[in-house]
């Protein structure tokens, strides 16, 4: 399953920890990009934060990966499960039809 992970720094990092945290973040990103678990990653221009699309087998695997996220103690994270748009629209139309007894035009 694919997930969008968005992180934003909420707590300042102690200055003496910054070099080590950045090195750990680079290694974390490289490890999971090389394994194919991170499909894309980026930082937000001018902000302390970023995001990634992860492709993992289960929510438990995502949880294990995020437990290793080096900047976690200093960040707020939002995680969204991703669904293909066409499938999502088909499911919504089907739910609408069941709820109203009418056919959604698509």
C-alpha positions as CSV (number, residue, x, y, z in Angstrom):
1,X,0.0,0.0,0.0
2,X,1.1,3.5,-0.7
3,X,1.2,6.3,1.8
4,X,1.8,10.0,1.7
5,X,3.9,11.1,4.7
6,X,4.1,14.8,5.4
7,X,6.4,16.1,8.2
8,X,6.8,19.5,9.6
9,X,9.3,20.5,12.3
10,X,7.5,21.5,15.5
11,X,10.4,21.6,18.0
12,X,13.9,23.2,17.5
13,X,16.7,20.6,17.3
14,X,19.5,21.2,19.7
15,X,22.3,22.8,17.6
16,X,24.9,20.2,18.7
17,X,22.6,17.4,17.4
18,X,21.9,19.0,14.0
19,X,24.9,17.5,12.0
20,X,24.3,14.0,13.4
21,X,20.5,14.2,12.7
22,X,21.1,15.4,9.2
23,X,23.5,12.6,8.5
24,X,21.1,10.1,10.0
25,X,18.3,11.5,7.9
26,X,20.4,11.2,4.7
27,X,21.2,7.5,5.6
28,X,17.5,6.8,6.4
29,X,16.4,8.3,3.1
30,X,19.0,6.5,1.1
31,X,18.3,3.1,2.7
32,X,14.6,3.2,2.1
33,X,14.9,4.7,-1.4
34,X,17.4,2.0,-2.4
35,X,15.0,-0.7,-1.1
36,X,12.1,0.8,-3.0
37,X,10.1,1.6,0.1
38,X,10.4,5.3,-0.5
39,X,9.2,6.1,-4.1
40,X,9.6,9.8,-3.9
41,X,10.8,12.3,-1.2
42,X,11.2,16.0,-1.0
43,X,11.6,19.0,1.3
44,X,9.4,22.0,1.3
45,X,11.1,25.1,-0.1
46,X,11.8,27.6,2.6
47,X,10.3,25.5,5.4
48,X,11.5,22.9,7.9
49,X,9.6,19.9,6.7
50,X,9.0,17.7,3.7
51,X,7.3,14.5,2.6
52,X,7.6,11.2,0.9
53,X,5.5,8.5,-0.8
54,X,6.2,5.1,0.8
55,X,5.2,1.8,-0.7
56,X,5.0,-0.8,2.0
57,X,3.3,-4.2,2.5
58,X,1.3,-3.2,5.6
59,X,0.5,-0.5,8.1
60,X,2.8,-2.3,10.5
61,X,5.7,-2.1,8.1
62,X,5.0,1.7,7.8
63,X,5.0,2.0,11.6
64,X,8.3,0.2,11.8
65,X,9.9,2.5,9.2
66,X,8.5,5.6,10.9
67,X,9.8,4.5,14.3
68,X,13.2,4.9,12.7
69,X,12.6,8.4,11.3
70,X,15.5,10.4,12.7
71,X,13.7,13.7,12.9
72,X,10.5,12.2,14.5
73,X,11.1,13.7,18.0
74,X,11.2,17.2,16.5
75,X,8.3,16.8,14.0
76,X,4.6,16.5,13.5
77,X,3.7,13.8,11.0
78,X,0.6,13.3,8.9
79,X,0.1,10.1,7.1
80,X,-2.5,9.4,4.4
81,X,-3.3,6.1,2.7
82,X,-3.3,6.6,-1.1
83,X,-6.0,5.1,-3.4
84,X,-6.1,5.3,-7.2
85,X,-8.5,8.1,-8.1
86,X,-10.6,6.0,-10.5
87,X,-11.2,3.3,-7.9
88,X,-12.0,5.9,-5.3
89,X,-14.6,7.5,-7.5
90,X,-16.1,4.1,-8.4
91,X,-16.5,3.3,-4.7
92,X,-18.0,6.7,-4.0
93,X,-20.5,6.3,-6.8
94,X,-21.4,2.8,-5.6
95,X,-22.0,4.2,-2.1
96,X,-24.1,7.0,-3.4
97,X,-26.2,4.6,-5.4
98,X,-26.7,2.4,-2.3
99,X,-27.6,5.4,-0.2
100,X,-30.0,7.1,-2.6
101,X,-31.3,4.2,-4.7
102,X,-30.3,6.2,-7.8
103,X,-27.5,5.7,-10.3
104,X,-24.7,8.3,-10.2
105,X,-23.9,9.6,-13.6
106,X,-20.2,8.9,-14.4
